[in-house]
Amino acid sequence: MSVTPVEVTGTRTPPRRVIERRRTPRERGRIPLSIVLALLMIYFLVPFWWLIVNSSKTAAGLFGGGSSLWFADDINYLGNLVDLFTYGGGIYGRWLANSALYAIVGGVGATVLAVLAGYGFAKYRFAGRNLSFAILLGSVMVPTTALAIPTFVLFAQLGLTNTIWAVIFPSLLNPFGVYLMNVYARDAVPDELLDAARVDGAGEFRSFFVVALPLLRPAIVTVLLLSVVASWNNYFLPLVMLSDNRLFPVTVGIGLWQSTASTYGAAGGQSLWSIIVLGSLVSVIPLIIAFLTLQKYWRGGLAIGSLK
Amino acid sequence: MTATLDSPAVSTKHRRSTVVRQNLTGWAFVAPFGIIFLALLVLPIGYALYLSLFQKSLIGGTRFVLFGNYVKAFSDPSFLDGVWFVVRFSIVLIPLQMAVSLAIALILDIVVTRFARFSRLMIFMPYAIPTVIGALMWGFLYSDNFGPLAEIFESFGRQAPDFLSSSLIFYGLLNIVTWQWAGYYMIILYAALQGIDPTLYEAARIDGASQWQIILRIKIPLVTPALVLILVFALIGTLQFFNEPKILQDLAAGAIPNDFTPNMYAYQQAFSLANYNYGATISFALGAVVFVCVYIFLFATRKRGGFFS
């Protein structure tokens, strides 16, 4: 596998391959395969469809006998949206804002640290480098949830639990991001270029900012996206760390509503179910938009780790 | 690989200062992450180990018991059943996930239409969904009250299988996790497939290889490093299973007890029973088991290339 990440992240070969493929007579299997793809797509999209359809229903409509895969007669998106954002003093909006805060601060912080460390490991020989890198690789295998309980007890002693820092600090740790940056920087930033910068009198940090950073951009976007997603989707850590529901991210918040609604059963929790369904839909929209708009970056970037 | 300024013309003194500068700059780049690493990984692990050596009781206070907690854990049916569950779950889930994601990636590598590109994105979509929301969505789909399963089976005059019952929850969870992660793994494999030099296929065709032979003899062997990476991710993820069963717990009345997985058991011990020492013991034991399993696996597959080579 001698493919460099540059090739993968840059414009891929599709145009050439498409032409090549049109010429070859090996496309007979294409229609059955497309049908298989269509069926797979239905499977992967059904839950979203369910969410879109059912968030339009009133609480009564949700439990009423109509089909759960099609809209009811009265489409109540607006009413549900108002309910969602006013329930419990507008707590849902706050949860969304918290999620955004944790994801952006945690994600950006993790990315900055990963870029610096990955570049340092890739481009400098320093005492203890091999040992620290071996430890880093080992740490990729440490399950993060195993850290949650001891981190909670540590933070409790420092008075940090139930603060935003209890969620943000642990999300700064992204050993896999450092690994990805290291693999990418090794090939994407040629030593000759750095030497040239040095000969021209640029200091090490100036060469990093001016020469290396622009070359690392695809990997930076990928690590950023992966870190932001990991923080946005985090559930275990904030569940453990936070007790004040005004600090909850949306994942923990919806989990709380869900467990409340289940406890009261279908009868008591009816009104809650319709906002849980819409709340789930609203909470996934930002990430879907992020993925769709940034897809040309992450698709190549995800390959970095697998091509080494 | 590393920047070297060595040349016959450079004096020893100059060279020594280069080494010092390399050392300092290298550490300057790595140090910010290093501090976070020490504070949020090394320290908690050490602390978990420390906590696990003590036992707290109402009468005796906190006392040092050395490996007493571990002896207790490895003879505690709640912990062992949880471990047995995640092991069984991994054995079924991981091959299934790899097969599904590899099959989709191979199809997408062959079919290059606009529709295929669109479906690639749609199949990936579940990865962007928080596991909590994913579990909740499937919980709805499974349920009697809201789900379409009951309707569909009713129209055939059958009763729908209840994936939230204790006999079928295994499959219910299997489906959720596969749905959530297959697209992500597929993208990794697809990217690896795209990285293969197409002239290899041409050469194979000239030698008379069929599409199947190309897949089995060229494509799959060349994406082995990516398969290893996926297996490692899946193993780490599955053994610390928590979010999905925790969310489904309320919907699946009785099918998911508090000690369903080791992680749920550790959570219950620490946060419902305030038994941090035992919770930390289970966390540490689980972390150590995951680490050892992954390490053995990587050691066994090291010749096949991948991640740590």
Interface residues (C-beta under 8 A of the other chain):
Chain A: M1 V3 E7 V8 R12 T13 P14 R17 V18 E20 R21 R26 G29 R30 L33 S34 V36 L37 A38 L40 M41 Y43 F44 L45 V46 P47 F48 W50 L51 N54 L62 F63 S67 S68 L69 V112 L113 A114 L116 A117 Y119 G120 F121 K123 Y124 R125 F126 A127 R129 S132 L136 L137 G138 S139 M141 V142 P143 T144 T145 A146 L147 A148 I149 P150 T151 F152 V153 L154 F169 P170 L172 L173 P175 V178 R186 D191 L194 D195 R198 E204 F205 F208 V229 W232 N233 Y235 F236 V240 V250 T251 V252 I254 G255 Q258 S259 S262 T263 A266 W273 I276 V277 S280 S283 V284 L287 I288 A290 F291 L292 Q295 R299 G300 L302 A303 G305 S306 L307 K308
Chain B: M1 T2 A3 T4 L5 R21 Q22 N23 L24 T25 G26 W27 A28 F29 V30 P32 F33 G34 I36 F37 A39 L40 L41 L43 P44 I45 Y47 A48 L51 I104 I107 L108 I110 V111 V112 T113 F115 A116 S119 L121 M122 I123 F124 M125 P126 Y127 A128 I129 P130 T131 V132 I133 G134 L136 M137 W138 F140 L141 N145 F146 G147 P148 E151 W179 G183 Y184 I187 I188 L189 A191 A192 Q194 G195 I196 P198 Q211 L222 V223 P225 A226 L229 V232 I236 L239 Q240 F242 N243 K246 I247 D250 L251 N263 A266 Y267 A270 F271 Y276 G279 A280 S283 F284 L286 G287 V290 F291 V294 Y295 G305 G306 F307 F308 S309
